[in-house]
Amino acid sequence: MSNELWGVVGFVVTLALIMFRIPIGIAMAIVGAAGTWLLGGFDTFQFALGTAPFNSLFPYSLSVLPLFIMMGVVAAYSGMSRNLFLGANAFLGHYRGGLAAATIGASAVFGAVCGSSLATAATMSKVALPEMKKLGYQAGLASGACAAGGTLGIMIPPSIPLALYGLLTQTSIGSLYAAAIMPGILGSVLYMLSITTVTWFYPDMAPRGQRFSWAQRAKALVEIWDVFALFLLVLGGLFVGWFSPTEAAAVGVGGAAFLTILRGRFSAEFMRNALWETAESMGLIFLILIGAGIFGFFIDLSGMPQMAVAFVQSLTIGKYWVLAVILVGYLVLGCLLDSLSMLLLTISFVFPVVQNLGFNAIWFGILMVTVIEIGLIHPPFGMNLFVVQASQRGLSLGTVTIGVLPFLFADFIRLALLVAFPAITLSFAAHVQ
């Protein structure tokens, strides 16, 4: 069997191990180590195990990840999410489906501070689902809005998957974050239009809420000014060149902690919990990175990336059909793996193909994250579906699955628009390095 086919076999075996609930980092490390020994011998195996883990973790630019993760953890503990929901509800709640639209809006802003889809979905489910249930919302629409809104957490910057994509592909993280702004806004608008459409045909699914006075709306805005200030400070400073991505993340952590102090929620226990949760998250990410480093060494040794490029060059179909195949593949994987695992497992042989086709690396990164978002809410295994279902006692997975279908339709429309009109993605990115 040729080395290239051994690479394909290794990829399939890794997926099989994941299906048997072997942690993704360990599965990649086992297959990568065994494959390296098989193809390169014991000396190459020793070299790979001695260098790949270190090379995966030593870059200074990797420090952006724990800082942005801690920023999100501190923001989640500080109570920002509830204030954001109440603020959005003050302006949208009196419309039919307004609470669901407020959930989308609050998720978009909280996702901009948090950077995690699962954390955004879990947090907003706890905040918004009880309020919608109290008002008489149909459970499917309410839970679907929480699950879909959560996906905005990995698109609107700062995004952990986008930061990792930038690190792995040598693409500017600042440009990726700038490129994600319009797709994130577009996703939020399309989600809200989905709610409007569904409630137009089925008005009983979402009763109208209370209309707030302008004085009450002004008060609600005062409650969330600090969140917007933090968002503008971090991303604005990054885009205009005041901060590097790592410096922006550090400023974000300090700003989130300062806002927590202002809200009177800061304590020794708060800080201990935030640090512990950040360490847990980074420990998981580092394990996956180490496994991906060993697996990537094996994939490079096998020649699988070169084989993939040669195969694509031999095809007679257009490059956009190849792109469609790649995106469908990511959609399928998104139903089985979390976003970081999928990115690290595939980028070593997918990105060379994308480069060979001449696609813009920033544009493809946004497309890939968009498809990952779809996978997070795509039945039957979308992870956000399980997160929302677990957040409320008595809520069935079937109810969440049915409720998320209109938002899935909106996501496919967004993906088509991003493919057809690259300027939606690249217009902002051109001004940021």
TIMI-710749 format. One record per residue (C-alpha): x, z negated, y; residue number from 0. Coordinates in nm, 3 decimals, always signed. Last residue first. Layout:
! residues N
@u->X w->Z v->Y seq->NUM
...
END
This chain:
! residues 433
@u->-0.334 w->-0.871 v->+4.348 seq->432
@u->-0.665 w->-0.857 v->+4.531 seq->431
@u->-0.810 w->-0.575 v->+4.744 seq->430
@u->-0.871 w->-0.327 v->+4.460 seq->429
@u->-1.054 w->-0.594 v->+4.263 seq->428
@u->-1.348 w->-0.595 v->+4.503 seq->427
@u->-1.455 w->-0.233 v->+4.441 seq->426
@u->-1.341 w->-0.232 v->+4.078 seq->425
@u->-1.641 w->-0.373 v->+3.894 seq->424
@u->-1.935 w->-0.202 v->+4.063 seq->423
@u->-1.702 w->+0.095 v->+4.120 seq->422
@u->-1.694 w->+0.149 v->+3.742 seq->421
@u->-2.045 w->+0.303 v->+3.761 seq->420
@u->-2.161 w->+0.436 v->+3.423 seq->419
@u->-1.994 w->+0.166 v->+3.213 seq->418
@u->-2.104 w->-0.116 v->+3.445 seq->417
@u->-2.457 w->+0.025 v->+3.464 seq->416
@u->-2.486 w->+0.051 v->+3.086 seq->415
@u->-2.364 w->-0.307 v->+3.045 seq->414
@u->-2.617 w->-0.428 v->+3.302 seq->413
@u->-2.904 w->-0.252 v->+3.124 seq->412
@u->-2.789 w->-0.406 v->+2.794 seq->411
@u->-2.787 w->-0.748 v->+2.958 seq->410
@u->-3.141 w->-0.705 v->+3.093 seq->409
@u->-3.266 w->-0.627 v->+2.742 seq->408
@u->-3.092 w->-0.940 v->+2.616 seq->407
@u->-3.268 w->-1.138 v->+2.890 seq->406
@u->-3.606 w->-1.014 v->+2.771 seq->405
@u->-3.513 w->-1.119 v->+2.413 seq->404
@u->-3.406 w->-1.477 v->+2.497 seq->403
@u->-3.747 w->-1.635 v->+2.448 seq->402
@u->-3.786 w->-1.496 v->+2.098 seq->401
@u->-3.454 w->-1.648 v->+1.990 seq->400
@u->-3.525 w->-1.981 v->+2.160 seq->399
@u->-3.859 w->-2.013 v->+1.978 seq->398
@u->-3.701 w->-1.913 v->+1.647 seq->397
@u->-3.432 w->-2.177 v->+1.688 seq->396
@u->-3.699 w->-2.444 v->+1.706 seq->395
@u->-3.731 w->-2.705 v->+1.981 seq->394
@u->-3.847 w->-3.038 v->+1.835 seq->393
@u->-3.581 w->-3.250 v->+2.007 seq->392
@u->-3.417 w->-3.068 v->+2.295 seq->391
@u->-3.044 w->-2.999 v->+2.340 seq->390
@u->-2.991 w->-2.871 v->+1.986 seq->389
@u->-3.193 w->-2.555 v->+2.050 seq->388
@u->-2.999 w->-2.488 v->+2.370 seq->387
@u->-2.661 w->-2.513 v->+2.196 seq->386
@u->-2.783 w->-2.316 v->+1.893 seq->385
@u->-2.902 w->-2.024 v->+2.105 seq->384
@u->-2.582 w->-2.041 v->+2.312 seq->383
@u->-2.383 w->-1.973 v->+1.994 seq->382
@u->-2.545 w->-1.637 v->+1.919 seq->381
@u->-2.584 w->-1.632 v->+1.540 seq->380
@u->-2.914 w->-1.451 v->+1.469 seq->379
@u->-2.969 w->-1.328 v->+1.729 seq->378
@u->-2.771 w->-1.220 v->+2.039 seq->377
@u->-2.728 w->-1.494 v->+2.299 seq->376
@u->-2.350 w->-1.544 v->+2.281 seq->375
@u->-2.301 w->-1.185 v->+2.167 seq->374
@u->-2.437 w->-1.060 v->+2.498 seq->373
@u->-2.181 w->-1.271 v->+2.682 seq->372
@u->-1.904 w->-1.127 v->+2.463 seq->371
@u->-2.030 w->-0.781 v->+2.560 seq->370
@u->-1.995 w->-0.871 v->+2.928 seq->369
@u->-1.650 w->-1.022 v->+2.864 seq->368
@u->-1.538 w->-0.692 v->+2.710 seq->367
@u->-1.681 w->-0.487 v->+2.995 seq->366
@u->-1.504 w->-0.708 v->+3.250 seq->365
@u->-1.173 w->-0.673 v->+3.067 seq->364
@u->-1.226 w->-0.295 v->+3.036 seq->363
@u->-1.260 w->-0.261 v->+3.413 seq->362
@u->-0.948 w->-0.469 v->+3.474 seq->361
@u->-0.742 w->-0.271 v->+3.221 seq->360
@u->-0.849 w->+0.065 v->+3.369 seq->359
@u->-0.908 w->+0.313 v->+3.087 seq->358
@u->-0.642 w->+0.570 v->+3.007 seq->357
@u->-0.732 w->+0.620 v->+2.641 seq->356
@u->-0.385 w->+0.501 v->+2.546 seq->355
@u->-0.439 w->+0.177 v->+2.740 seq->354
@u->-0.766 w->+0.112 v->+2.556 seq->353
@u->-0.601 w->+0.177 v->+2.221 seq->352
@u->-0.312 w->-0.057 v->+2.309 seq->351
@u->-0.575 w->-0.321 v->+2.406 seq->350
@u->-0.757 w->-0.309 v->+2.073 seq->349
@u->-0.458 w->-0.388 v->+1.849 seq->348
@u->-0.328 w->-0.716 v->+1.992 seq->347
@u->-0.661 w->-0.798 v->+2.161 seq->346
@u->-0.855 w->-0.849 v->+1.840 seq->345
@u->-0.812 w->-1.206 v->+1.715 seq->344
@u->-0.734 w->-1.358 v->+2.055 seq->343
@u->-1.047 w->-1.219 v->+2.221 seq->342
@u->-1.280 w->-1.297 v->+1.932 seq->341
@u->-1.151 w->-1.652 v->+1.903 seq->340
@u->-1.184 w->-1.711 v->+2.278 seq->339
@u->-1.543 w->-1.579 v->+2.290 seq->338
@u->-1.680 w->-1.769 v->+1.991 seq->337
@u->-1.716 w->-1.582 v->+1.665 seq->336
@u->-1.998 w->-1.443 v->+1.447 seq->335
@u->-2.257 w->-1.286 v->+1.679 seq->334
@u->-1.980 w->-1.187 v->+1.918 seq->333
@u->-1.813 w->-1.000 v->+1.632 seq->332
@u->-2.108 w->-0.760 v->+1.620 seq->331
@u->-2.105 w->-0.711 v->+1.998 seq->330
@u->-1.729 w->-0.666 v->+1.993 seq->329
@u->-1.766 w->-0.385 v->+1.740 seq->328
@u->-2.039 w->-0.228 v->+1.953 seq->327
@u->-1.799 w->-0.238 v->+2.250 seq->326
@u->-1.519 w->-0.072 v->+2.052 seq->325
@u->-1.752 w->+0.201 v->+1.919 seq->324
@u->-1.882 w->+0.269 v->+2.273 seq->323
@u->-1.524 w->+0.294 v->+2.403 seq->322
@u->-1.450 w->+0.553 v->+2.134 seq->321
@u->-1.759 w->+0.744 v->+2.247 seq->320
@u->-1.627 w->+0.718 v->+2.602 seq->319
@u->-1.298 w->+0.869 v->+2.491 seq->318
@u->-1.464 w->+1.188 v->+2.374 seq->317
@u->-1.493 w->+1.279 v->+2.007 seq->316
@u->-1.232 w->+1.492 v->+1.832 seq->315
@u->-1.049 w->+1.198 v->+1.682 seq->314
@u->-0.678 w->+1.228 v->+1.607 seq->313
@u->-0.577 w->+1.036 v->+1.921 seq->312
@u->-0.800 w->+0.746 v->+1.812 seq->311
@u->-0.625 w->+0.732 v->+1.474 seq->310
@u->-0.282 w->+0.743 v->+1.636 seq->309
@u->-0.372 w->+0.452 v->+1.865 seq->308
@u->-0.510 w->+0.248 v->+1.575 seq->307
@u->-0.202 w->+0.323 v->+1.364 seq->306
@u->+0.024 w->+0.215 v->+1.651 seq->305
@u->-0.168 w->-0.112 v->+1.677 seq->304
@u->-0.156 w->-0.159 v->+1.297 seq->303
@u->+0.222 w->-0.122 v->+1.275 seq->302
@u->+0.241 w->-0.402 v->+1.019 seq->301
@u->+0.503 w->-0.591 v->+1.218 seq->300
@u->+0.278 w->-0.588 v->+1.527 seq->299
@u->-0.011 w->-0.731 v->+1.322 seq->298
@u->+0.216 w->-0.995 v->+1.167 seq->297
@u->+0.349 w->-1.106 v->+1.506 seq->296
@u->-0.010 w->-1.111 v->+1.638 seq->295
@u->-0.114 w->-1.343 v->+1.355 seq->294
@u->+0.168 w->-1.584 v->+1.439 seq->293
@u->+0.079 w->-1.579 v->+1.810 seq->292
@u->-0.295 w->-1.595 v->+1.737 seq->291
@u->-0.245 w->-1.908 v->+1.528 seq->290
@u->-0.049 w->-2.068 v->+1.811 seq->289
@u->-0.312 w->-1.961 v->+2.064 seq->288
@u->-0.595 w->-2.094 v->+1.846 seq->287
@u->-0.424 w->-2.432 v->+1.814 seq->286
@u->-0.356 w->-2.429 v->+2.189 seq->285
@u->-0.725 w->-2.361 v->+2.260 seq->284
@u->-0.838 w->-2.650 v->+2.038 seq->283
@u->-0.586 w->-2.888 v->+2.193 seq->282
@u->-0.692 w->-2.763 v->+2.536 seq->281
@u->-1.054 w->-2.856 v->+2.473 seq->280
@u->-0.965 w->-3.198 v->+2.334 seq->279
@u->-0.724 w->-3.269 v->+2.621 seq->278
@u->-0.989 w->-3.172 v->+2.878 seq->277
@u->-1.244 w->-3.396 v->+2.706 seq->276
@u->-0.997 w->-3.686 v->+2.705 seq->275
@u->-0.903 w->-3.638 v->+3.070 seq->274
@u->-1.267 w->-3.627 v->+3.178 seq->273
@u->-1.358 w->-3.930 v->+2.967 seq->272
@u->-1.069 w->-4.137 v->+3.106 seq->271
@u->-1.149 w->-4.031 v->+3.461 seq->270
@u->-1.514 w->-4.131 v->+3.429 seq->269
@u->-1.418 w->-4.459 v->+3.260 seq->268
@u->-1.183 w->-4.543 v->+3.546 seq->267
@u->-1.459 w->-4.469 v->+3.794 seq->266
@u->-1.585 w->-4.191 v->+4.022 seq->265
@u->-1.960 w->-4.147 v->+4.052 seq->264
@u->-2.006 w->-4.247 v->+4.415 seq->263
@u->-2.100 w->-3.896 v->+4.528 seq->262
@u->-1.801 w->-3.889 v->+4.765 seq->261
@u->-1.571 w->-3.988 v->+4.476 seq->260
@u->-1.709 w->-3.703 v->+4.265 seq->259
@u->-1.652 w->-3.467 v->+4.557 seq->258
@u->-1.286 w->-3.575 v->+4.568 seq->257
@u->-1.249 w->-3.521 v->+4.191 seq->256
@u->-1.397 w->-3.170 v->+4.222 seq->255
@u->-1.163 w->-3.092 v->+4.511 seq->254
@u->-0.854 w->-3.217 v->+4.328 seq->253
@u->-0.942 w->-3.017 v->+4.017 seq->252
@u->-1.019 w->-2.708 v->+4.226 seq->251
@u->-0.695 w->-2.739 v->+4.422 seq->250
@u->-0.510 w->-2.743 v->+4.089 seq->249
@u->-0.701 w->-2.434 v->+3.974 seq->248
@u->-0.618 w->-2.253 v->+4.300 seq->247
@u->-0.252 w->-2.346 v->+4.255 seq->246
@u->-0.253 w->-2.198 v->+3.904 seq->245
@u->-0.427 w->-1.879 v->+4.022 seq->244
@u->-0.180 w->-1.844 v->+4.314 seq->243
@u->-0.310 w->-1.984 v->+4.637 seq->242
@u->-0.343 w->-1.876 v->+5.001 seq->241
@u->-0.362 w->-1.509 v->+4.905 seq->240
@u->-0.697 w->-1.408 v->+5.050 seq->239
@u->-0.856 w->-1.389 v->+4.704 seq->238
@u->-0.722 w->-1.718 v->+4.569 seq->237
@u->-0.807 w->-1.917 v->+4.881 seq->236
@u->-1.159 w->-1.772 v->+4.879 seq->235
@u->-1.194 w->-1.850 v->+4.509 seq->234
@u->-1.093 w->-2.216 v->+4.532 seq->233
@u->-1.215 w->-2.300 v->+4.882 seq->232
@u->-1.535 w->-2.097 v->+4.856 seq->231
@u->-1.637 w->-2.265 v->+4.528 seq->230
@u->-1.546 w->-2.611 v->+4.657 seq->229
@u->-1.748 w->-2.555 v->+4.976 seq->228
@u->-2.039 w->-2.420 v->+4.770 seq->227
@u->-2.040 w->-2.736 v->+4.561 seq->226
@u->-2.008 w->-2.956 v->+4.872 seq->225
@u->-2.307 w->-2.796 v->+5.041 seq->224
@u->-2.526 w->-2.895 v->+4.746 seq->223
@u->-2.716 w->-3.197 v->+4.879 seq->222
@u->-2.734 w->-3.050 v->+5.230 seq->221
@u->-2.913 w->-2.749 v->+5.084 seq->220
@u->-3.179 w->-2.975 v->+4.933 seq->219
@u->-3.231 w->-3.142 v->+5.272 seq->218
@u->-3.278 w->-2.802 v->+5.435 seq->217
@u->-3.531 w->-2.712 v->+5.167 seq->216
@u->-3.721 w->-3.037 v->+5.228 seq->215
@u->-3.733 w->-2.962 v->+5.602 seq->214
@u->-3.843 w->-2.608 v->+5.528 seq->213
@u->-4.135 w->-2.746 v->+5.331 seq->212
@u->-4.137 w->-2.718 v->+4.954 seq->211
@u->-4.402 w->-2.529 v->+4.757 seq->210
@u->-4.473 w->-2.701 v->+4.424 seq->209
@u->-4.460 w->-2.498 v->+4.107 seq->208
@u->-4.638 w->-2.188 v->+3.988 seq->207
@u->-4.724 w->-2.171 v->+3.620 seq->206
@u->-4.492 w->-1.993 v->+3.375 seq->205
@u->-4.615 w->-1.854 v->+3.043 seq->204
@u->-4.974 w->-1.828 v->+3.164 seq->203
@u->-4.879 w->-1.533 v->+3.386 seq->202
@u->-4.807 w->-1.302 v->+3.090 seq->201
@u->-4.765 w->-0.949 v->+3.231 seq->200
@u->-4.626 w->-1.056 v->+3.569 seq->199
@u->-4.453 w->-1.355 v->+3.407 seq->198
@u->-4.246 w->-1.122 v->+3.187 seq->197
@u->-4.153 w->-0.892 v->+3.475 seq->196
@u->-4.056 w->-1.173 v->+3.713 seq->195
@u->-3.846 w->-1.342 v->+3.443 seq->194
@u->-3.670 w->-1.015 v->+3.366 seq->193
@u->-3.612 w->-0.959 v->+3.739 seq->192
@u->-3.444 w->-1.300 v->+3.751 seq->191
@u->-3.215 w->-1.201 v->+3.463 seq->190
@u->-3.137 w->-0.872 v->+3.636 seq->189
@u->-3.041 w->-1.055 v->+3.956 seq->188
@u->-2.814 w->-1.301 v->+3.773 seq->187
@u->-2.644 w->-1.022 v->+3.578 seq->186
@u->-2.585 w->-0.821 v->+3.895 seq->185
@u->-2.433 w->-1.127 v->+4.063 seq->184
@u->-2.194 w->-1.173 v->+3.770 seq->183
@u->-2.113 w->-0.800 v->+3.759 seq->182
@u->-2.041 w->-0.816 v->+4.136 seq->181
@u->-1.810 w->-1.119 v->+4.115 seq->180
@u->-1.618 w->-1.026 v->+3.799 seq->179
@u->-1.383 w->-0.778 v->+3.969 seq->178
@u->-1.254 w->-1.047 v->+4.206 seq->177
@u->-1.179 w->-1.273 v->+3.909 seq->176
@u->-1.002 w->-0.991 v->+3.728 seq->175
@u->-0.799 w->-0.910 v->+4.039 seq->174
@u->-0.691 w->-1.274 v->+4.073 seq->173
@u->-0.603 w->-1.290 v->+3.704 seq->172
@u->-0.371 w->-0.990 v->+3.746 seq->171
@u->-0.329 w->-0.817 v->+3.411 seq->170
@u->-0.034 w->-0.889 v->+3.181 seq->169
@u->-0.256 w->-0.823 v->+2.877 seq->168
@u->-0.242 w->-1.171 v->+2.718 seq->167
@u->-0.239 w->-1.366 v->+3.044 seq->166
@u->-0.517 w->-1.160 v->+3.202 seq->165
@u->-0.734 w->-1.186 v->+2.892 seq->164
@u->-0.676 w->-1.561 v->+2.890 seq->163
@u->-0.789 w->-1.590 v->+3.253 seq->162
@u->-1.092 w->-1.373 v->+3.179 seq->161
@u->-1.183 w->-1.592 v->+2.882 seq->160
@u->-1.151 w->-1.911 v->+3.097 seq->159
@u->-1.365 w->-1.779 v->+3.383 seq->158
@u->-1.322 w->-1.904 v->+3.739 seq->157
@u->-1.503 w->-1.689 v->+3.821 seq->156
@u->-1.852 w->-1.562 v->+3.733 seq->155
@u->-1.834 w->-1.410 v->+3.386 seq->154
@u->-1.779 w->-1.695 v->+3.141 seq->153
@u->-2.036 w->-1.931 v->+3.297 seq->152
@u->-2.290 w->-1.651 v->+3.341 seq->151
@u->-2.361 w->-1.684 v->+2.970 seq->150
@u->-2.530 w->-2.017 v->+3.036 seq->149
@u->-2.807 w->-1.849 v->+3.229 seq->148
@u->-2.906 w->-1.663 v->+2.914 seq->147
@u->-2.940 w->-1.980 v->+2.705 seq->146
@u->-3.118 w->-2.174 v->+2.980 seq->145
@u->-3.355 w->-1.885 v->+3.060 seq->144
@u->-3.433 w->-1.840 v->+2.691 seq->143
@u->-3.517 w->-2.210 v->+2.660 seq->142
@u->-3.777 w->-2.191 v->+2.939 seq->141
@u->-3.918 w->-1.855 v->+2.829 seq->140
@u->-3.955 w->-1.969 v->+2.468 seq->139
@u->-4.097 w->-2.311 v->+2.555 seq->138
@u->-4.388 w->-2.175 v->+2.760 seq->137
@u->-4.376 w->-2.355 v->+3.094 seq->136
@u->-4.622 w->-2.636 v->+3.150 seq->135
@u->-4.482 w->-2.812 v->+3.457 seq->134
@u->-4.338 w->-3.099 v->+3.251 seq->133
@u->-4.179 w->-2.854 v->+3.008 seq->132
@u->-4.010 w->-2.675 v->+3.296 seq->131
@u->-3.867 w->-3.003 v->+3.431 seq->130
@u->-3.756 w->-3.119 v->+3.084 seq->129
@u->-3.582 w->-2.783 v->+3.022 seq->128
@u->-3.395 w->-2.778 v->+3.355 seq->127
@u->-3.143 w->-3.064 v->+3.348 seq->126
@u->-3.059 w->-3.105 v->+2.979 seq->125
@u->-3.068 w->-2.730 v->+2.924 seq->124
@u->-2.856 w->-2.679 v->+3.237 seq->123
@u->-2.576 w->-2.892 v->+3.094 seq->122
@u->-2.576 w->-2.737 v->+2.746 seq->121
@u->-2.593 w->-2.378 v->+2.876 seq->120
@u->-2.319 w->-2.438 v->+3.135 seq->119
@u->-2.093 w->-2.615 v->+2.883 seq->118
@u->-2.142 w->-2.335 v->+2.628 seq->117
@u->-2.069 w->-2.064 v->+2.884 seq->116
@u->-1.758 w->-2.225 v->+3.031 seq->115
@u->-1.606 w->-2.160 v->+3.375 seq->114
@u->-1.740 w->-2.483 v->+3.530 seq->113
@u->-1.734 w->-2.412 v->+3.903 seq->112
@u->-1.862 w->-2.055 v->+3.894 seq->111
@u->-2.078 w->-2.150 v->+3.597 seq->110
@u->-2.246 w->-2.409 v->+3.819 seq->109
@u->-2.326 w->-2.135 v->+4.070 seq->108
@u->-2.463 w->-1.894 v->+3.811 seq->107
@u->-2.639 w->-2.168 v->+3.616 seq->106
@u->-2.815 w->-2.288 v->+3.933 seq->105
@u->-2.941 w->-1.936 v->+4.001 seq->104
@u->-3.057 w->-1.882 v->+3.643 seq->103
@u->-3.228 w->-2.222 v->+3.631 seq->102
@u->-3.393 w->-2.150 v->+3.967 seq->101
@u->-3.531 w->-1.829 v->+3.813 seq->100
@u->-3.678 w->-2.036 v->+3.528 seq->99
@u->-3.823 w->-2.280 v->+3.780 seq->98
@u->-3.966 w->-1.990 v->+3.982 seq->97
@u->-4.154 w->-1.833 v->+3.691 seq->96
@u->-4.450 w->-1.783 v->+3.920 seq->95
@u->-4.315 w->-1.855 v->+4.266 seq->94
@u->-4.335 w->-2.208 v->+4.409 seq->93
@u->-4.005 w->-2.306 v->+4.243 seq->92
@u->-3.787 w->-2.050 v->+4.420 seq->91
@u->-3.654 w->-2.215 v->+4.738 seq->90
@u->-3.672 w->-2.585 v->+4.649 seq->89
@u->-3.601 w->-2.495 v->+4.284 seq->88
@u->-3.259 w->-2.358 v->+4.378 seq->87
@u->-3.169 w->-2.689 v->+4.545 seq->86
@u->-3.310 w->-2.895 v->+4.258 seq->85
@u->-3.109 w->-2.692 v->+4.008 seq->84
@u->-2.790 w->-2.722 v->+4.212 seq->83
@u->-2.843 w->-3.097 v->+4.253 seq->82
@u->-2.886 w->-3.132 v->+3.877 seq->81
@u->-2.569 w->-2.936 v->+3.802 seq->80
@u->-2.351 w->-3.121 v->+4.052 seq->79
@u->-2.397 w->-3.454 v->+3.872 seq->78
@u->-2.028 w->-3.548 v->+3.874 seq->77
@u->-1.974 w->-3.527 v->+3.497 seq->76
@u->-2.015 w->-3.147 v->+3.484 seq->75
@u->-1.792 w->-3.095 v->+3.789 seq->74
@u->-1.520 w->-3.313 v->+3.636 seq->73
@u->-1.536 w->-3.111 v->+3.313 seq->72
@u->-1.529 w->-2.779 v->+3.500 seq->71
@u->-1.225 w->-2.876 v->+3.706 seq->70
@u->-1.061 w->-3.005 v->+3.390 seq->69
@u->-1.108 w->-2.665 v->+3.225 seq->68
@u->-0.969 w->-2.490 v->+3.534 seq->67
@u->-0.660 w->-2.713 v->+3.523 seq->66
@u->-0.617 w->-2.690 v->+3.146 seq->65
@u->-0.626 w->-2.307 v->+3.166 seq->64
@u->-0.411 w->-2.238 v->+3.476 seq->63
@u->-0.112 w->-2.397 v->+3.303 seq->62
@u->-0.083 w->-2.080 v->+3.094 seq->61
@u->+0.093 w->-1.912 v->+3.388 seq->60
@u->+0.399 w->-2.126 v->+3.313 seq->59
@u->+0.447 w->-1.938 v->+2.986 seq->58
@u->+0.557 w->-2.176 v->+2.700 seq->57
@u->+0.255 w->-2.174 v->+2.473 seq->56
@u->+0.245 w->-1.848 v->+2.275 seq->55
@u->+0.622 w->-1.794 v->+2.285 seq->54
@u->+0.671 w->-2.137 v->+2.128 seq->53
@u->+0.423 w->-2.068 v->+1.847 seq->52
@u->+0.576 w->-1.721 v->+1.781 seq->51
@u->+0.943 w->-1.832 v->+1.775 seq->50
@u->+1.016 w->-2.054 v->+1.478 seq->49
@u->+0.728 w->-1.943 v->+1.259 seq->48
@u->+0.816 w->-1.578 v->+1.322 seq->47
@u->+1.190 w->-1.628 v->+1.258 seq->46
@u->+1.126 w->-1.810 v->+0.933 seq->45
@u->+0.891 w->-1.534 v->+0.811 seq->44
@u->+1.146 w->-1.270 v->+0.916 seq->43
@u->+1.407 w->-1.445 v->+0.700 seq->42
@u->+1.162 w->-1.484 v->+0.411 seq->41
@u->+1.071 w->-1.117 v->+0.383 seq->40
@u->+0.933 w->-0.877 v->+0.640 seq->39
@u->+0.611 w->-0.738 v->+0.493 seq->38
@u->+0.503 w->-1.016 v->+0.256 seq->37
@u->+0.653 w->-1.300 v->+0.460 seq->36
@u->+0.484 w->-1.168 v->+0.775 seq->35
@u->+0.154 w->-1.129 v->+0.593 seq->34
@u->+0.164 w->-1.487 v->+0.463 seq->33
@u->+0.246 w->-1.626 v->+0.808 seq->32
@u->-0.018 w->-1.419 v->+0.986 seq->31
@u->-0.284 w->-1.492 v->+0.725 seq->30
@u->-0.223 w->-1.866 v->+0.739 seq->29
@u->-0.184 w->-1.876 v->+1.120 seq->28
@u->-0.497 w->-1.668 v->+1.180 seq->27
@u->-0.706 w->-1.892 v->+0.953 seq->26
@u->-0.561 w->-2.208 v->+1.109 seq->25
@u->-0.649 w->-2.094 v->+1.461 seq->24
@u->-0.997 w->-1.978 v->+1.356 seq->23
@u->-1.089 w->-2.304 v->+1.184 seq->22
@u->-1.182 w->-2.235 v->+0.818 seq->21
@u->-1.560 w->-2.222 v->+0.807 seq->20
@u->-1.591 w->-1.991 v->+0.504 seq->19
@u->-1.687 w->-1.712 v->+0.745 seq->18
@u->-1.360 w->-1.781 v->+0.928 seq->17
@u->-1.171 w->-1.727 v->+0.604 seq->16
@u->-1.352 w->-1.394 v->+0.556 seq->15
@u->-1.264 w->-1.284 v->+0.911 seq->14
@u->-0.898 w->-1.363 v->+0.844 seq->13
@u->-0.913 w->-1.170 v->+0.515 seq->12
@u->-1.050 w->-0.865 v->+0.699 seq->11
@u->-0.772 w->-0.878 v->+0.961 seq->10
@u->-0.506 w->-0.922 v->+0.691 seq->9
@u->-0.645 w->-0.627 v->+0.495 seq->8
@u->-0.620 w->-0.410 v->+0.808 seq->7
@u->-0.259 w->-0.519 v->+0.860 seq->6
@u->-0.182 w->-0.454 v->+0.492 seq->5
@u->-0.323 w->-0.105 v->+0.552 seq->4
@u->-0.068 w->-0.051 v->+0.827 seq->3
@u->+0.218 w->-0.173 v->+0.607 seq->2
@u->+0.135 w->+0.089 v->+0.346 seq->1
@u->+0.000 w->+0.000 v->+0.000 seq->0
END
